[in-house]
């Protein structure tokens, strides 16, 4: 148990001194070191070892087969469906019928190309819907124009 000094700080216990270890005896070398000869003193120092070239070809063969990838199955009809479907939206809406037909045929014969034929089917149906709405709007427009012209007497013959 530590006791306190009169000034209030704790007293530090006494530490025993460490035992003294005798030093190991010195061993003399078996042969005395000879002074360098005149030829050794005049010779230039050896150059430092060269670092390996990081751009040198490897001594190990390349892992795996790096040949050309194998060709996949045919996707012609699916791609034709997609291209025709996109063209039907942008250029000629009636071509959407061909895109839908080719897309449905491709879905049976080329299931691996689902992204292509599905795009053709969707864009084809969108183009057909746009074409039907265009026809309905044109019929409505011409019917309205005919009723307006009929109420004012139509062509006045000037």
C-alpha positions as CSV (number, residue, x, y, z in Angstrom):
1,X,0.0,0.0,0.0
2,X,1.4,3.4,-1.0
3,X,1.8,5.9,1.7
4,X,1.4,9.7,1.2
5,X,4.1,12.1,1.9
6,X,3.6,15.1,4.1
7,X,2.9,17.4,1.2
8,X,0.0,15.2,0.0
9,X,1.6,13.5,-3.0
10,X,1.6,9.7,-3.1
11,X,4.9,8.0,-2.2
12,X,6.7,6.0,-4.9
13,X,7.7,2.6,-3.8
14,X,11.4,1.8,-3.9
15,X,12.7,-0.1,-6.9
16,X,15.3,-2.8,-6.6
17,X,18.3,-2.3,-8.9
18,X,18.7,-4.7,-11.8
19,X,21.4,-7.3,-11.6
20,X,24.6,-6.6,-13.6
21,X,25.2,-9.0,-16.5
22,X,28.8,-9.7,-17.4
23,X,29.7,-8.7,-21.0
24,X,30.3,-11.4,-23.5
25,X,34.0,-12.1,-24.2
26,X,35.3,-10.6,-27.5
27,X,36.2,-13.2,-30.2
28,X,39.1,-12.4,-32.4
29,X,38.8,-13.2,-36.2
30,X,40.3,-16.5,-37.4
31,X,42.4,-14.8,-40.0
32,X,43.7,-11.2,-39.9
33,X,42.3,-8.9,-42.6
34,X,44.9,-8.2,-45.3
35,X,45.5,-4.7,-46.7
36,X,44.2,-4.3,-50.3
37,X,46.7,-4.9,-53.1
38,X,47.8,-2.2,-55.6
39,X,45.6,-3.7,-58.3
40,X,42.5,-3.6,-56.0
41,X,43.2,0.0,-55.1
42,X,43.4,1.1,-58.8
43,X,40.4,-0.8,-60.1
44,X,37.2,1.2,-60.7
45,X,34.3,0.3,-58.5
46,X,31.8,-2.1,-60.0
47,X,28.7,-0.5,-61.7
48,X,25.4,-0.9,-59.8
49,X,23.1,-3.7,-60.8
50,X,20.6,-2.8,-63.6
51,X,16.9,-2.7,-62.7
52,X,14.8,-5.2,-64.7
53,X,13.1,-3.7,-67.8
54,X,9.3,-3.3,-67.1
55,X,8.6,-3.3,-70.9
56,X,10.5,-6.5,-71.6
57,X,8.3,-9.4,-72.8
58,X,7.2,-11.7,-70.1
59,X,8.9,-15.1,-69.8
60,X,5.5,-16.6,-68.9
61,X,2.8,-17.4,-71.5
62,X,-0.4,-15.3,-71.6
63,X,-3.3,-16.9,-69.6
64,X,-6.5,-18.0,-71.4
65,X,-7.5,-17.9,-75.0
66,X,-7.5,-14.5,-76.5
67,X,-8.9,-15.5,-79.9
68,X,-11.8,-13.8,-81.7
69,X,-15.2,-14.3,-80.1
70,X,-17.4,-16.9,-81.6
71,X,-20.3,-15.6,-83.7
72,X,-23.7,-15.7,-82.1
73,X,-26.9,-17.1,-83.7
74,X,-28.6,-15.2,-86.5
75,X,-30.6,-12.1,-85.6
76,X,-31.5,-10.7,-89.0
77,X,-35.3,-10.9,-88.7
78,X,-35.2,-9.3,-85.2
79,X,-33.0,-6.5,-86.4
80,X,-35.2,-5.9,-89.5
81,X,-38.2,-5.7,-87.2
82,X,-36.6,-3.2,-85.0
83,X,-35.3,-1.0,-87.9
84,X,-38.7,-1.1,-89.6
85,X,-40.5,-0.2,-86.4
86,X,-38.3,2.8,-85.7
87,X,-38.6,3.9,-89.4
88,X,-42.4,3.5,-89.1
89,X,-42.5,6.0,-86.3
90,X,-40.2,8.5,-88.0
91,X,-41.1,8.2,-91.7
92,X,-44.1,6.0,-92.7
93,X,-46.5,4.8,-90.1
94,X,-48.0,2.1,-92.2
95,X,-44.7,0.2,-92.1
96,X,-45.5,-0.5,-88.5
97,X,-47.6,-3.5,-89.8
98,X,-44.5,-5.0,-91.3
99,X,-42.6,-4.4,-88.1
100,X,-45.2,-6.1,-86.0
101,X,-45.4,-9.1,-88.3
102,X,-41.6,-9.5,-88.5
103,X,-41.4,-9.1,-84.7
104,X,-43.9,-11.8,-84.0
105,X,-42.2,-14.2,-86.4
106,X,-38.8,-13.4,-84.8
107,X,-40.2,-14.0,-81.3
108,X,-40.9,-17.6,-82.3
109,X,-37.7,-18.3,-84.3
110,X,-35.1,-16.1,-82.5
111,X,-35.9,-16.0,-78.8
112,X,-32.2,-15.0,-78.0
113,X,-32.7,-11.6,-79.7
114,X,-35.6,-10.5,-77.5
115,X,-34.5,-6.9,-77.3
116,X,-34.5,-6.4,-81.1
117,X,-37.9,-8.1,-81.9
118,X,-39.6,-6.6,-78.8
119,X,-38.5,-3.1,-79.9
120,X,-39.9,-3.8,-83.4
121,X,-43.2,-5.0,-82.0
122,X,-43.6,-2.0,-79.6
123,X,-42.6,0.6,-82.1
124,X,-44.8,-1.0,-84.8
125,X,-47.9,-1.0,-82.6
126,X,-47.1,2.7,-81.6
127,X,-46.9,3.6,-85.3
128,X,-50.1,1.8,-86.1
129,X,-51.9,3.6,-83.3
130,X,-50.5,6.9,-84.5
131,X,-51.7,6.1,-88.0
132,X,-55.2,5.2,-86.8
133,X,-55.4,8.4,-84.7
134,X,-54.3,10.4,-87.7
135,X,-57.0,8.9,-89.9
136,X,-59.7,9.6,-87.2
137,X,-58.5,13.2,-86.9
138,X,-58.6,13.7,-90.7
139,X,-62.1,12.3,-90.9
140,X,-63.2,14.5,-88.1
141,X,-61.5,17.5,-89.7
142,X,-63.0,17.0,-93.1
143,X,-66.5,16.4,-91.6
144,X,-66.2,19.6,-89.6
145,X,-65.0,21.6,-92.7
146,X,-67.9,20.2,-94.8
147,X,-70.5,21.2,-92.2
148,X,-69.0,24.7,-91.9
149,X,-68.9,25.1,-95.7
150,X,-72.5,23.8,-96.0
151,X,-73.9,26.3,-93.5
152,X,-72.4,29.3,-95.3
153,X,-73.5,28.2,-98.7
154,X,-70.2,26.6,-99.7
155,X,-68.5,27.9,-102.9
156,X,-70.0,31.2,-103.9
157,X,-68.8,31.2,-107.5
158,X,-66.8,34.4,-107.6
